[in-house]
Structure formats: structure tokens, C-alpha cells
Amino acid sequence: ERFFTYIQTIDPHVPYDPPDPFLALYKKGEYTGQVSPRNTAEQLAQAKHSPPKINFSAADKQQLKDLYAEAAT
């Protein structure tokens, strides 16, 4: 029997740029790293290259998680 399957392979949430009222909801302190809310799509694309064109520190990764959570709110 025929069927259709769609496999999502793109990130539907980039850029991770939540509205100002949501910016502080998930913050875990001051962040001064390289992750920029308006540039998360490009930065994540660069990180996926082999070898990566950008490397994220632990603080950068936490910032990405925080921005993702804020944008998804």
C-alpha cells in the first residue's frame, strides 16, 4: 500500500531571535560570547561544515539553548 512520509531536516526555529519580553525568561546570567540572535541561522550552518567554520564554547552552547527556549515560548 502506498504512503507518504515527510522527514523534517531543517531547523524551523532559526534565527533564535525572541521578542524582548521573552529574552530574560531563560537567561542564566550575562553572556559575552560569539552567538548573536540575528545570526544564529548562519552560525549554526557554519558549525555544521566539515571541518566546522565556527566552534562553540560551552557558554555559546548554553546561549543557543537559552535562545532556542526563549524563541519557542
FENURBEL-V166151 format. One line per field, one symbol per residue. psi: psi as a letter, one per 20 degrees, with the letter a starting at -180 (. if undefined). burial: I if it has 24 or more other ideal C-beta (glycine too) atoms within 12 Angstrom, else O. A space follows every 50 residues. Layout:
psi=???
burial=???
This chain:
psi=pqrpppoojqoiiqqnmqqghihihjpkappkaippgijhggghghhiqo qqippprhhghhgggghggghi.
burial=OOOOOOOOOOOOOIOIOIOOOOOOOOOOOOIOOOIOIOOIIOIIOOIOOO OOOOOOOOOOOOIIOIIIOIIOO
